[in-house]
């Protein structure tokens, strides 16, 4: 989403992009199946140096509401990453359910299942 800001005393306006909310809106629009809320749900955000925690928290709330997650305190984790190589005013979001997670490394998202991890 975007909001228009006008500094009192100035005649110009500035558009402020709330990239996490825009990313969440796009993600919710593309979901074609329900998300199981029985297990762990991980919400991962990545953005540029302008990524702000309050935007991420608003995005998380929008996702929790949009996915109809009944008990977010019980089974929702979130992560956010500010990466200087990520474009300014842009944000990516990945939601994983069950025993998997997603990581952003070198411009790519990678999904990892608990079954893929060996501690030997």
N, C-alpha and C positions, 0 to 999 in steps of 0.2 A: 504494500500500500504506500501511498504517498500523502504527505500533508503539506499544506501551503503555510509558510511562516512569513509574517511581515514584522520587521523590527519597528517598534514604535519610534516615531521621529524620522524614519526613512521612508522614501516613496517607493522603494523596490520590494518585491516579494522574492522569496526563495523557496524552491520546492525541496522538501526533505523526503527522501525515499526510506521507507521502513522495510528493508529487504527481507528480514525474516518473515514478516507477515505476508509479503508477496509470495515468497517461496512456499509457505504453508498453504496459502490459498491455491496455488498451482498444484501442490501435492494432493490436497483434498479433492480437487476437481478431477484428478486422474485416477483416484482410487475406484476400482470397479468391484472390489470384494470386501467383505467385512474383515476386521482385524480381531483375531482372538485375543481376549483380554484375560485369559486364564493365567498365563505366565508372564515373564518379564517383557516389558516393552522399553526399547531404548530409542531415544530421539536424539539424533546427532546433527548439529548445525555447524557449518563452516562458512566463513566470510572473510572479507578483507580486513585491513587495519581499522576500518570504521565500524566493525561489528560491536554492538553495545549489549550488555547483559540484560537491560530492561526490554530491549527488542526481542531477545531470545526468550525471555520469560513470557512475554505476551504471545509469542509464536507457539510456545509450549501449551499455554492455556487454550489457544485457538485449536490446536491439534487435539488436545484432550476432549474438548467440547465437540469438535467435528467428527471424531472417531467414536464418540459416545463411550469413553472409558469410564467405568463406574467408580473405581477406587484408585485414583492415580497415586495416592500416597503409598499404597501397598506395592505397586508393581511397575511404576514408571521411573526410569532413570533418564537423565539428559546429559549431554556433553556439548560443549561449544569450543570451536577452534578458530582463532584469528590467524590467518596465513597471509603474509605480505604479498605473496604471488597471486592471491585471489583478487579478482576485479573489485574495485570500489563500487559501492551501491548494489552489490550482488550478494546472494546468499544461497547456499544449498542446504537441503534438509533430507535426511534419510531416517525412516522409521523401520525398525526391525522388531519382530515379535518372536517369542520362543527363546531358544538357547542360541541366539546368534547376535552378532554385533557388526557394526560397520565402522571403518576407519578411513580417513582421508589422508593419503600420502602421495606427494609428488603430483598433484593434480588429478588423482584418481580415487574413487571410492572402492574399498575392498570389503567384502562380507566375510566374516569368520564365524564358524559354528563352534560351540564348545567341544564338539567331537573332533574338530581339526587341531585342537591344542594338545600337545603332549608335554607332560611334566617330568618325563623320565630322564 
